Amino acid sequence: MVVYNEKQLYELWVKAWNEDISVIDNITNPGCIVHYVRRMDGNSLGNLTGVEALKEVIKDRNTFFSNIKMTVEVGPIINKPYVLSRWNLTGIYKGGISEAKVKVGKRIKLKGMDLFFMEKGKIKNYWFSWDRAHLMEQLNML
C-alpha cells in the first residue's frame, strides 16, 4: 500500500480533475465521507461515502462542462491531518442546467476550496466550497 504525503495527495487530486479520474482509487480511504454534496444543477446528493463518492464530485462537473481544467491558486496548506487548497476551474458549458440562459459553448470560470482530512496517507473526509452565485451569473441564471 502506497502512503502519500499531503502535498503528493493534493497533486494527485488535481491530476484526477485534469487527466485521470482513476487516481482517486489510490488516494481515497474506502470509508471516505464527502460532506454536503450539491450538484451543479442545484439538486442535493447529501453526504456520500467511499471512493466512488469522490469520483462523483468530478463526474458531476463533467455532466455540464467539457474541457475542464483545475489549477491551484493557493496551497495546498497543510496542518496535519488537514489539507486545504483554493482552486480555479475553467470549462465549456455543455448544457443541461434548465435555468441557464446562455448558449452551449460558453466558457466558464469557477473558484472554490477543498478541505481534506487525511488518515494514513488517504482522504478520509472531504469538504468543498465553490462560488455558486458567480456560476449562476455566468449562466445568466440571476
N, C-alpha and C positions, 0 to 999 in steps of 0.2 A: 504494500500500500504506500503510495506516494503522499507525503505530507508537505503541503505548500506553506511558505510564509505568507504573511498578509499582502505584501507587495506583489508577489508572484500570483496569488489568488486573484487580485484585482486585475492584473494584466490579462489573465485567462478569462475573466468575466467580460472584459472589453472585447477580447477575441471572439467570445461566444456571440456577441452582438454583431460584430463586423464580418466574421468569416465562417465560424464553425460552431454551431449550437451544441454539438456533441461533447465539447469540452466541459459542459455543465455536469456530465456524468462523473468527471474526475474531481470536481471541486465542491460537490454538494453532499452533505450528510443525508442519508436516506430518510431521516425523520425531520428534515428541514421544514420550517414553517415560513410561508410567505404571508405576511400580515396585511390585511385590508386591501386586497387586490381590487382595483376598479378598472374595468375595461375602458378602452378608448371611446367606445360608444356610450359610456356612462353606466352600463349595467355592472352591478357589483358581483364579484365572484366570491366574496367573503374571504376567509383565510383558506389557503391551500397548503397541502402538505406533500413533501417529497421532492425528488429530483425533477419529476415532470411538472411540478408547480413552478419551479424557476424557469423551465423551458416555456411554460405557458405565458409568462410575462413577455418574453421575446416574441413568441409566436403571435401574441395579440397585436403587437405593433406591426408585424408583417401582414396582418389581415388587412390593414387600412393604408399602409405605406410601403413603398418599394425603395430600393437603393438607400437603405438605412445605413447611417454612419454615426457611430458613437465616438466622441472624443472626450478626454478628461480635461476639465477646466481647473479643478483644484483636487489635489490628493494623489493617491489615497492618503488620508490622515489616519494614522494607526495609534490606537490607545487600547492595547490588548485587554480583552479579547474582541474589541470592536474595530471595524474598518469603515471609514466614511469617505465619500467622494462626491464632488459636484461634477456633472457631465453636461455635454451638449449633444443633441441628437438631431440629425437632419435626415430628410427623406422626401419622397414624392408621393402626394396624396393619390391613392388608387380608387377612392370612392368607398361607399358602404356605410358612411355615417349619415343617417337620414336627415338630420338637421343642417348638414353642411350645405352652404350655398355657393361654393367655389367649384370650378371645373376640375375634373380629374387632371392630374399632371402638375398641380400647384406644388411648389417646393415649400416645405415647412421646416421650422426650427423649434426645437423644444429644449428646455433646461430642466434639470432635475437633480436629485440627490439619492444616493444609495447608502444604506447603513446595514452592515453585516455584523452578526455575532458569530464568531468563529469558535469551533471546538475541534481540536486535533487536526488542524490544517484544512478544515472543511467548513462550508457555510452551514450553520445550524439554524439561524433565523435571518430573515431579510425584510427590511422595511424600505420603502421608497416613497419619494415625493416628487411631483412634477408640476409644472405650471399649466394647469388645465385651462385657466382663463386666457392665457396667451395663445394656446392652440385654438380655442373657440374663436378668438379674434381672427386668426389666420384663415380659419374655415368659414368666416362670415356667419357665425352662429349667434353672435351677440347683437 
